[in-house]
């Protein structure tokens, strides 16, 4: 059976374009490359230093880590971030001296294990030699690296790859020694941009350790910070757990250290997908399968024990629950949630729209994943960044006779009301969620996601 809510995709797109004849993007869903300051301070005791215009860093923080689950800035983010705040003087005469002064002051005032200098559009445009300035401090043995992240380089997904590569090449350094079997570096969700990244990475680390691996999770509360990054080069392999983010880093590590990598596009949600995911990793790592199976069976048993009670609710109230859904968000969560809803709950995918602008070379792979979303279910996916066009597409979608459920962002709240449907915020911006440690992935996260979905639908009908 092939299920698709996008038969008239090309026609719809043409109609939307006629309505909106502009090159602007309405209600943006990502930051600029400088937004990857979040990737820096997502590493414990790492502080970014921004060489940019006034307000550039502040705007990224306000949108990505505040109006997105109100996550806060932690040790090195938010109001802590030093900035040159360059203006007309630096545009005319260059800002290298201003940057040098800021770095010197930062080392005197702030304590960190590593500083990451990141540039905005102005210094990248006027040609400031940031490499030379930072190099002066590197030669003194100080822990500092730089990444050129002017906004025109791309969005914060692009910036993330630039930051990780800068730390690897300038701080982790070269290595041709032995690798440690059973050690894995995990490259997955984009810190802070993914609203639930902290809890998700915690769950991913937990289940990988459960099957017997030693995990360099690299970002978040469960990371050991720069000492963990220093050990990247000794890992047996890299795990890229996302449709595309992290692949460039893994390919670079393969070339630099000779490390193989395993790419699993679908972030696992629920017992079926998580168990399959763990078995693939165990096979690739060549570690003890019996130990892994004991852990998997224990987790599966606990998961389905919880679902016993839920199944009574699902059977009793099935007539009043949404039958079709739409997902609007970045490729990682879009694919993961679509697969979970189809395989675990049997809900019908009506429209899937990816908003993180994946590089063209990865899109074919992503499209194929949706065409094989389940054994007997196929659906199409669309790539769109403009909320005006996205919302027009959703309005034209056939959701049947029941209220739809939309997995999206704050931008979709009014749209859901207009369609008399339900909204579950799963990504940036999420200004109606306060997130501390919530996770939607793995065995435990799936239960939390089910609670969120059906609390939303039941409370809306009360």
N, C-alpha and C positions, 0 to 999 in steps of 0.2 A: 504494500500500500504506500503510495506516495502522497504526503500531505504537504501542501504549500499554500501560504496566504499571499504569495507575491507573483501571481501569474501576470498581472498587469503592471509589473515593476517599471518597465521602460516607458509605458504610456503615462503612468503616474509621475515619473521623474520629469518627463517632458512638460506635463501640465504645471508641475511645481516651478520649473524653471521659467515658464512664461509668466507666472505670478510674481517671481522674485528675480528681476533682472539687475543683479548687483553682485559685486565680487566680495562683499562682506560676509562674515560668518556671524549669525545671530545666536546669542546664548552659547558661548563657547564652552567646551567640555574638557579642556586641558590647559596647561600653562605653556609659557615659552620655554626654550632650552634652559634658561636661567632658573626655571622652576625646579631643576634638579638639585638645587641647594637642599631639598628635602632628602635626596638620596645620600647626601653627605652627612647631614645631622641625624639621619636614621641609623647611622653607625654609632654605637655608644662612645662618648667622649671624643667625637670628631666635630669640629666647628668650621663652617664655610666662611670665607672672607669674600665679600662681593666688591668687584670693581665695576661700578655701573652708576647710572644716574639716580637722583633722589627719588625714592619711592618704588623703584623697580623691585627690589627684594621684598619690601613690605607688601606690595600688591600680590606677589606670588604666595607669600605666607598667609595673608588674609584669605585668599581664595582656596588654596589647596589644603592647608592644615587647619584652618578655622571654620570656614563655611563648608566644611566637608566632614561632618562628624564631630566638630569641635575638639580635634585631637590634641591641640597644644603643640608646643615646640620642643619640649624636653630640654636636655642639657645644652645643646648647641644651636637650637633653632629660635624662631620667634624674634623677640627683641634683643637676643644675645648677639645676633649676627653683625659683625663689623662691616661697614660699607664706606667706600671712598666718597660716595654722593657727589660725583663729578658734575661740573657745570660748564658754562661757556669757556672759561679759562682753559680747562683741560681739553676741550674740543679744539681750541686754537693752538695751544702750546704742547699738548700731550699730557697724559696723566700718570706717567711712570713715576715721577717724584712723589706724587700724592699717594700712589699705591705703596711705594717703598716706606714712606712715613707711617702709613696705616699698619703695615705688616710689623714694623718695629714696635709700634705701640701695642699691637695685639699680643705679641709675645711677652710683653711686660705685664699686661693686665690680665689676660685670660689664660687659663690652664686647660690644655687639651693634649690628647695623644697624637693628633694629626690635624693640621689645618689644610683646607682645600680652597685655593683661590679660584674664583669663578668670575667670568667676565660677562658684561651686558653688551648691548648693541653699540654703544658709543665707543668704547675702547677698541672693539673689534673693527669698527668702521674706520677710525682714524689711524689705526695701526700701532697701538701701544705694544711694545715688546715685553709682554708679560712673562714670557719664557725667561728672558734675561734677568728681569727683576727677581722673580722667584728663584732662579738659579743661584743668585748671590747668597740666598739664605740656605739653599740646599747644600752648597759647597761648605757651609759652616756646620753641616750635620744636623740642621734643624728639621723637624718633621713637617714638611710642607710640600704640597704639589699644586699643580694648576690645571684648569680645563677651560678652553675657550668656548663659552656657551652663549654667545650673542643670540638674541631672539630669532634672527633670520636663519640660524642653523637648523631650526625645526622646533618641535614641541618638547615638553619635558621628558617624553619617552626617549627622544634622541639625546637630550642632555644627560639622561641617566647612563646611557652607554658610554658617553664621553667621560663622565666622572669615574665610572668603574674602571675604564681603561687607563685613565690618568693615575689612579691609585695603584693599579697593578704594575704599570710600566715604571712609574717614578718612585714608588715606595716599596712595593713587594719585591721588585727587582728580578734579576736573572737567577736561574737554578737548573742544575742538571743532575741532581742527586736522586736517590731512590724515592719511590712513591709508597705511601702507606696504604695497604689493602684495607678496604672497608671504610675509607674516609671519602666523603662526597661534599662538593661545593654545590649549594643550591642557588639557582638563579630563577626567580619566579616573579611575584607580583611587584608592581611599582610602588615603593614606599610612599605613604601618605596620600598619593593620588587614589590608590585603592583604599576605600574608606575603612575596610576591615583588615588591612594588611598585618597589623601587629598580632591579632588573634590567629589569623590564618597561618602566618609563618610559624607561630608557636605550635599549632596543631600539625603542620607539615613536619617540623622537627621531631615532635613527639612520636608520630607514627613511623618515621624513618628510623629513629633510634629503637623503636619497639621491635623492628625486624632485624636489628643487629648492626646497624650502620653508625659510624661516628659522623656527625653532621656539622659542617660549617654553614650555618644559616645566614651569616654575614650582616644582616640588617635586623633591627628590632631588639626587643627586650631580652631575647634568648641568645643574642650574639655576644661573643666575648670581645667584641670590638676589634682594634687593630691587630691584636695578637692572633685572632682568628684569620684576619686577612693575610697576615704574614705566612700562615700555614696553607694558604690556597695552593701554592706551588707543590706541596707535598701530597695533595689528595690523589686518590686512585683515579677518580673521574669527576666530571661535572654533570649535574642534572639540570636541564633546562625544562622547567615546568610552567609552560605558557605557550600560547600559539606561536609567538615570535620574539617577544622581548627576552633578551639574554642570549639569543643565538649568536649575535655578533661577538659578544664577550666570550662565549664558549669556543667559537671558532678561533678567536685570538689566542686563548689559552692552549688550544690544541697545537697551534703553530709555535707558541712561545715555550711551552713546557712539555709538549708531546702528550698531553692529557686527552684521552677520548672523552666524548660526551654522549649522554643519552637525552634525546629530545622527546618529551611526552607533551603533546599540545593541550590536552584537556586536564585542567586542574580538577582533582577528584572531589566529588560531593556525593555522600551516601555510601552504603556498604558495598554495593556492586562495583562502582567505579573505583573506590578506594582500594578494595581488595585486589582488583585487576592491576591497578597502578603499582601497588607494593610488590606484586609478583613479578612484574616487568623489571622493576629496579633490582630486586633480589637476583633474578636471572642474569642481569647485566653485570652486577657486582661479583657474582660467583660466591656469595656467602651462604651460610648454613640455612638450607631451605626448611628443615624441620623446626628450627627455632622460629623462623618467620611465620610458618603456618600455624604454630601454636598461638602466636600473637594475633594473627589475622582472625583465627577462629574465635578467640576470646573477645575481640572487638566486634565481630559480626554478631555474636550471641548477645552481647550487651545492647547493640544497636537495635536488633529485632525484638528484644524484650521490651524496650521502650516503645517500639512501634505497635506492639500488641494493643495497648490502650488507645493509641491514636487510630488504629484501624476501625475501632467501634465508632468513633466520631466520623471518620471518613465515609463509612458505609451508611450511617444514619442521615448525614447531612449532604451527601453527594449531590442530591438534586438541586441544592441551593448554592453550590460552589462553582467558581469559574470553570468553563470548559476549554477556553482558548486564552492564550497569553501572547504578549509581545515583550521582547527584551531590547532595551536601548542602552548601550554602554560599551565600555572598552572590550576588546576581543577576548581577553582572558576570562572575565566573569560572564560575558555574554554566552560564550561557548559552554562553559561549565554549568551554568544554570539551565540553559536550554536542554542539555543532555540529561541533567538530573530530573527536570520536570517531565520530560518525555518518558524516560526509562523507569523512574520510580513512581510517578503519579499518574502517568497516562494522559496528561493534559496535552492539548493540541497546539503546536506552534503556529501562530498566525502571522507574526512578523518579527524578524530579527535584524536589527540595525547596529552595525559596529561604528563607533565614533572616534576611535583613537588614531585613525589615519595610518594603518600599518603600511610599511614599505611594499611597493608593488610586487617585489619578488617573493613575498610570503603570502600573498592573497590567494593564490591558487590552492595552496595547502589548506588554508582556512576554509575556503569554499567547499573543498572535498570533505572536510570534517562535518559540515552541516548536511551535506548530501548523504552522509552515512551516520546520521545522528542516532539511529537505532536499527535493529535488524529489518524492520518493516516500515520505517519512517524516514522520509527524506524531506528536507526543506531547503529553501534558498536563503542566503544572507545578503544584505546590502551594506555598502560602505558609504557613510554620509556624516558630515561634520556640522552641518547647518541645521539648527533647531527648527527654523521655519519650514524647511523642506521635510525634515523628519516628522514634524507634527501633521503636516498635510498628508503624508503617507499613512500615518496611523489613523487619521480620520477616514481615509478611504479603505481601510482594512475591514474585511468581513469577520466579525467576532461572533457571529451567530446570534442566538436569542438571549444568551446569558450575558451578564455584565463582564467585561474583560478584566483581566488583571495585567497591569503594566509594571514590569520591572525596569525602573529607569532612575531618574534623578529628580531633584527639586524642580527642574524645568518642566517635568511632566505632571506636576500636581494639578494644575488647572485643566490640563488636557484630560486627565482621568476623571475629574468632576464633570467636564463637558460630556464625556462618553458614558457617564454614570457607572464608571468602573472603579477598580481598586488600584492603589499605587503602593509599591514596595521600593523604597530607595536603596539601590545597590551600588551607587557610584557617584563620582564627582559631577556636580556639587550635591551634597546631601546635607541640607541645612535643617532637616527635621529629624535627624538622628544624633544622639549623643553617644559616642563610641569610646569605650575604655579598653575592653579586651574581647569584644564579640568576634566570633568567627563563623563563617558559613561553609567551610571546607572540611573534608575528611569525614570521619564517622561522627564525631561530636558536633561539628559545625552544621552538618545536615539536619540534625535534630533542632538546632536553634533556628535554622532557616524555615523548617516546617512550622515551628511555633510562630515565627514572624508572619509567614504567609497567611495562615489560617486565623490567627488573632486579628489580622487586618481585615479579612473578609467577614468574619463573624461580627466584629465590632461595628463594621460599616452597615450591617443589616439590622443592628439593634435599634 
